[in-house]
Amino acid sequence: MEWNKEWKPLLWIVAVFSGCFFLPVESARVQHALLESLYLVKWYAREHVLLCLVPAFFIAGAVAVFVSQAAVMKYLGPNAKKVIAYGVASVSGTILAVCSCTILPLFAGIYRMGAGLGPACAFLYSGPAINILAIVLTARILGPEMGIARAVGAVVFAVVIGLAMHFFFRHEEAEKAATAPLVADTEVTRPLWQSALYFSSMIGILVFANWGKAADNSGIWHDIYAAKWIITSGFSVALAIMLATWFKLGFGRVIIAALPAAIMALILPEHPELAFTLGVIGLSLLSNLKSTRDGEMGEWFAESWDFAKKILPLLLIGVLIAGVLLGRPGHEGLIPSQWVVSLVGGNSLFANLFASVFGAFMYFATLTEVPILQGLIGAGMGKGPALALLLAGPALSLPNMLVIRSVMGTKKTMVFVSLVMSMATVSGLIYGAFF
């Protein structure tokens, strides 16, 4: 037996056994933290897996099947013009406006298709960070100067982080660029406008199904929230028509697949998530019919399922760990909330750094970071650390980091996370000095 190869597994076994042996399950705080982790996973499964991640998996699968590798290389590849590449990455993320976990399948899709590391990382940051509704809510609740600082900081971060990632790993990017010209474009099976409408329908479903409630019960944001499921249904009908015609599935099959969802929406309109679930099941069955398994519909489902089985387990494990350590919003885990508040007062380097690190590891659902910060500021949090948390928190989370590592490796993930934290810290220091 070669002990130099076996000592690492042995250490892991000893560490896990020791942790189990000395686990303080009799402690009330530990019991509460474990319970909070289960509550957080339950909330995550109800609020994010179905409405956020499932549509994102289908969109990522569609990118892998219906977007040519040559097109990705042209606009986001290592040889693409930087203005175009980073512009496309930032704008795409802004349009999606999703949380730090929902962006992951889409990031993995374009990165696997050959997108350059810099543009891919700019897209990865911009999706959750440059959320128009969240920025408006920030300005309304936390003040216009905080909203403007968040908007400007997020846009600058997306570009700077992307450029920095490209610089740090420029040798690997040069090797990727050297092979890029060898990628030949594939034959276009349908016009660009059809593909654009097809992706727009799925993005519309993703965005409006997850549209958050506005702070006021009036205005355009509230009106959109009130009609979110009607708008989502409109995008779903548009997608169904495209599948029936452009994908040649026929209206008969599509209607049969969509009928259970339509009936459920009429019977239980107060529970639209049930109709949404039946719609997802219908689409999955439709793409797995015997006559479609070997075609592009079958490939679409296969790619989407591949993303789901690789990403979802890591996300759920990360949510469990985050729940144990930090709890849910408004509920404590192992780390007392008083500790957090006491460490983010004032505008010191440590306060801003701690806020960045805390925000990076905690999971924030879209728009939840604003009321959480409102409470922390009321408890004594400095405005500089508040901005640092706003710039680091929505774009990162512990579940997010686990998946990023599986996509681009430990070294690149550590650099990406460090860039977000350090830039958020510096931004908080500068902002806190003026406000």
LINJO-V631817 format. One record per run of one state. SS is the DSSP state (H for helix, E for strand, C for the rest). FROM is the first residue (numbers start at 1). LEN is the number of residues. If there is no record, write none. Layout:
SS | FROM | LEN
SS | FROM | LEN
This chain:
C | 1 | 2
H | 3 | 19
C | 22 | 6
H | 28 | 39
C | 67 | 2
H | 69 | 8
C | 77 | 5
H | 82 | 15
C | 97 | 5
H | 102 | 11
C | 113 | 4
H | 117 | 13
C | 130 | 2
H | 132 | 11
C | 143 | 1
H | 144 | 25
C | 169 | 1
H | 170 | 11
C | 181 | 11
H | 192 | 18
C | 210 | 10
H | 220 | 7
C | 227 | 1
H | 228 | 18
C | 246 | 5
H | 251 | 17
C | 268 | 4
H | 272 | 16
C | 288 | 8
H | 296 | 31
C | 327 | 10
H | 337 | 7
C | 344 | 5
H | 349 | 13
C | 362 | 6
H | 368 | 11
C | 379 | 4
H | 383 | 11
C | 394 | 4
H | 398 | 11
C | 409 | 1
H | 410 | 25
C | 435 | 1
